[in-house]
Amino acid sequence: MPHADSSLVPSSIQTKAEFWDHVYTQLEGLFEGQRYWVSNLANASSLIYNSLLAFEKYFGRSDDKAVNWCGFYIHSRFFPAPSLSLSSSADPLDQDRLLLGPFCGKPACQFIQVAPGRVRGVCGDAYTKRQTVLVEDVDAYPGHIACDGETKSEIVIPLILETNGEPHALGVLDLDCLALKGFDDEDKKGLEKIANLIVHASNW
């Protein structure tokens, strides 16, 4: 089967639970034999985004309910160090941030601060609290970062890797929607399962 066909959603899928189980299974196939995190996150963002566009019962391509962004922000420690050294006056807290990773959608914020006292936005909160944040109305969320003014709701799932029983946040999976209350608990449950798959299918 061509890789692109993995984003097709069979007409037999009618519930969100069935949908997210289908996406999970398709991701397992795409990850087979590949553990490089950049490649896996790239395929995951594309598969989730395009599958949601194809799932017309709840999302689709409608201007009033489509998911308009799906992607990842990953902590800067997982990226190669910049070739230019920091000046002596540079604030080391500036390096404690999430950097834009693979995504599908319009251009987005390139980084999000997560240093103590500087945390901002839904992504920053999900990362630092180590828990999913589901926002029904982004305009009512304190500190929301508006990368796209058309976004009305958002869900952000932290990527958590447990090492020796200790949870370590790697980054976040972020989805935006054009509808108010675009995501619900079924989406939260399905996406948390997918986030766990992504973490354990990749080398960090």
C-alpha positions as CSV (number, residue, x, y, z in Angstrom):
1,M,0.0,0.0,0.0
2,P,1.4,3.5,-0.8
3,H,2.3,5.4,2.3
4,A,-0.2,8.2,1.4
5,D,-3.1,5.8,1.5
6,S,-2.6,5.4,5.3
7,S,-4.4,8.7,5.7
8,L,-7.6,7.4,4.1
9,V,-10.5,7.0,6.5
10,P,-12.9,4.1,5.6
11,S,-16.6,5.0,5.4
12,S,-17.3,2.3,8.0
13,I,-15.6,4.4,10.7
14,Q,-18.4,6.5,12.3
15,T,-17.3,7.2,15.9
16,K,-14.3,9.1,17.2
17,A,-13.2,6.1,19.2
18,E,-13.1,4.1,15.9
19,F,-11.3,6.9,14.2
20,W,-8.5,7.2,16.7
21,D,-8.0,3.5,16.8
22,H,-7.7,3.5,13.1
23,V,-5.1,6.4,13.1
24,Y,-3.2,4.5,15.8
25,T,-3.0,1.4,13.7
26,Q,-1.9,3.3,10.7
27,L,0.8,5.0,12.6
28,E,2.1,1.7,13.9
29,G,2.6,0.7,10.3
30,L,4.4,3.9,9.3
31,F,6.8,3.6,12.3
32,E,7.8,0.0,11.5
33,G,11.5,-0.1,10.9
34,Q,12.0,3.6,11.7
35,R,13.0,5.1,15.1
36,Y,14.4,8.5,14.1
37,W,12.2,10.9,16.0
38,V,12.2,13.6,13.3
39,S,10.9,11.2,10.6
40,N,8.3,9.7,13.0
41,L,7.0,13.1,14.1
42,A,6.8,14.2,10.4
43,N,4.8,11.2,9.4
44,A,2.6,11.5,12.5
45,S,1.7,15.1,12.0
46,S,0.9,14.5,8.3
47,L,-1.2,11.3,9.1
48,I,-3.2,12.9,11.9
49,Y,-3.8,16.1,10.0
50,N,-4.9,14.5,6.7
51,S,-6.9,11.8,8.5
52,L,-8.8,14.5,10.3
53,L,-9.5,16.3,7.0
54,A,-10.9,13.1,5.7
55,F,-13.1,12.4,8.7
56,E,-16.0,14.6,7.6
57,K,-18.5,13.5,10.2
58,Y,-16.7,15.5,12.9
59,F,-13.9,17.5,11.2
60,G,-13.4,17.4,7.5
61,R,-12.4,20.4,5.4
62,S,-15.2,22.7,6.4
63,D,-14.3,26.3,7.2
64,D,-16.1,26.1,10.4
65,K,-14.9,22.8,11.9
66,A,-11.7,21.7,10.3
67,V,-8.4,21.1,12.2
68,N,-6.2,23.8,10.8
69,W,-2.9,22.9,12.4
70,C,-1.3,19.7,13.7
71,G,2.3,19.4,14.8
72,F,5.0,19.2,17.5
73,Y,7.0,21.4,19.7
74,I,10.1,19.7,21.1
75,H,12.5,20.9,23.8
76,S,15.6,22.5,22.5
77,R,17.9,19.9,24.1
78,F,17.0,17.5,21.3
79,F,18.2,19.8,18.6
80,P,21.8,20.2,17.5
81,A,23.5,23.1,19.2
82,P,23.8,26.3,17.2
83,S,27.1,26.9,15.4
84,L,27.4,30.4,16.8
85,S,28.3,30.6,20.5
86,L,26.1,32.6,22.9
87,S,27.4,35.9,23.9
88,S,28.5,36.3,27.5
89,S,25.4,38.4,28.2
90,A,23.0,35.8,26.9
91,D,20.4,34.5,29.4
92,P,20.7,30.7,29.8
93,L,16.9,30.7,30.5
94,D,16.4,31.6,26.8
95,Q,17.6,28.1,25.9
96,D,14.9,26.4,28.0
97,R,12.3,26.5,25.4
98,L,10.3,24.4,23.0
99,L,11.3,24.6,19.3
100,L,8.9,24.1,16.4
101,G,9.1,20.6,15.0
102,P,7.4,18.8,12.2
103,F,3.9,20.0,11.5
104,C,1.1,20.4,8.9
105,G,-0.7,23.7,8.6
106,K,0.2,27.4,8.2
107,P,3.6,28.8,9.5
108,A,3.7,28.8,13.3
109,C,5.6,30.3,16.3
110,Q,9.2,29.2,16.1
111,F,9.7,28.7,19.8
112,I,7.8,28.8,23.1
113,Q,9.4,29.7,26.5
114,V,9.1,27.1,29.2
115,A,11.7,28.4,31.7
116,P,10.4,29.0,35.2
117,G,8.5,32.3,35.3
118,R,8.4,32.5,31.5
119,V,6.0,29.8,30.6
120,R,3.4,31.0,28.0
121,G,0.5,29.5,26.1
122,V,-1.3,26.2,26.0
123,C,1.8,24.4,24.8
124,G,3.9,25.8,27.6
125,D,1.3,24.8,30.2
126,A,0.8,21.3,28.9
127,Y,4.6,20.8,28.8
128,T,5.3,22.1,32.3
129,K,2.3,20.5,34.0
130,R,2.9,17.2,32.2
131,Q,-0.8,16.9,31.4
132,T,-3.1,17.4,28.4
133,V,-4.7,20.8,28.1
134,L,-8.0,20.9,26.2
135,V,-9.2,24.5,25.4
136,E,-12.7,25.0,24.2
137,D,-12.2,28.7,23.5
138,V,-8.7,30.0,22.9
139,D,-9.7,33.6,23.3
140,A,-10.7,32.9,26.9
141,Y,-7.5,31.1,27.8
142,P,-5.0,33.2,29.8
143,G,-1.7,33.7,27.9
144,H,-2.8,32.0,24.7
145,I,-0.4,32.5,21.9
146,A,-2.3,33.3,18.7
147,C,-0.2,31.8,15.8
148,D,-3.3,31.8,13.6
149,G,-6.1,34.2,14.4
150,E,-8.7,31.8,12.8
151,T,-8.1,29.1,15.5
152,K,-11.0,28.8,18.0
153,S,-10.1,25.8,20.1
154,E,-7.0,23.7,20.8
155,I,-5.7,20.6,22.5
156,V,-2.1,19.9,23.5
157,I,-0.8,16.6,24.7
158,P,2.6,16.3,26.4
159,L,5.1,13.7,25.1
160,I,6.2,11.9,28.3
161,L,9.0,9.4,28.6
162,E,9.4,7.5,31.8
163,T,12.9,6.7,32.9
164,N,13.5,4.8,36.1
165,G,10.0,5.6,37.1
166,E,10.4,9.4,36.6
167,P,8.4,11.2,33.9
168,H,10.4,13.4,31.6
169,A,8.6,15.7,29.1
170,L,10.1,15.7,25.6
171,G,7.8,18.2,24.0
172,V,4.1,18.4,23.0
173,L,1.7,17.4,20.3
174,D,-0.5,20.4,19.4
175,L,-3.8,20.5,17.4
176,D,-5.8,23.6,16.5
177,C,-9.4,23.7,15.3
178,L,-11.6,26.3,13.5
179,A,-14.6,25.4,15.7
180,L,-15.3,26.4,19.3
181,K,-15.3,23.2,21.4
182,G,-13.7,21.4,18.5
183,F,-12.1,18.7,20.7
184,D,-13.7,16.6,23.4
185,D,-12.7,13.8,25.8
186,E,-12.8,11.2,23.1
187,D,-10.2,13.2,21.2
188,K,-8.2,13.6,24.4
189,K,-8.2,9.8,25.0
190,G,-7.3,8.9,21.4
191,L,-4.5,11.5,21.1
192,E,-2.9,10.6,24.5
193,K,-2.7,7.0,23.3
194,I,-1.1,8.2,20.1
195,A,1.4,10.5,21.9
196,N,2.5,7.5,24.0
197,L,3.0,5.4,20.8
198,I,5.1,8.2,19.2
199,V,7.3,8.5,22.3
200,H,8.0,4.8,22.6
201,A,8.4,4.2,18.8
202,S,11.2,6.8,18.6
203,N,14.8,7.2,19.9
204,W,15.4,10.5,21.7
